[in-house]
Amino acid sequence: MKRLILAIQFMTRLPMPSVAADAEDFAASIRWFPATGLIVGALVSGAAWAGAAVDEWVGALAALGLWIGVTGALHLDGLADVADAAGAAHKDKARLLAVLHDPHVGSFGVVAIALQLIAKLVLLHALVERDALLTIALIPFAARIAPLGWARWLPPLHDGLGARFRHAVRPIDLGAWALTLVAAALLLSPSLSVLPLVALLWALWLERRIGGISGDGHGAGIEISETALLIAAIVWTLFR
């Protein structure tokens, strides 16, 4: 329970009780990231439902606003940092890493955040319009399974979050959440089945372009996975 609380504290801005924890507990909290996604998804879907009582665009905007608020834009920050670093990749690897570690947001980062917010708003509207609220609720959960694989299989870029999480993910953690994802895809929302492909493509891009994983890589990957899952959900509704 302590590590679940730590995961919720780290991944969201929801009020939680204080717990005594050490570095090992914090690293092991990654095992509960998908559970935090279920909480985020339930809140986002609830906001979409409430807003849709007024208008479908209001529902989409309410869902997006709550999505950003409850996560504290944590993953958007990672997306911006990776976008800035990728934009500097034409220099050299040292320059890329320097930009990645720079806390300031550059033009590539600003554009990436703007495009991501626009994409999510439009995609959420399409799903609200199709009354796919259950699918919306499951997307944050599925997207937060991917970091367990990235942490285990990609080398950490530095002694930070990527390094802490790497040895905390056990095969049983990946197996349990993978089985849960399969069950959710089979019983509730088949579009979730694209998550392994999206996660693999992101891992390959990180390894080739950046050389490993960091906290920013996890955050950016979660954002990209969520958008890909939103698109997959819309495509699925066209054929069901």
Disulfide bonds with the S-S distance in Angstrom:
none
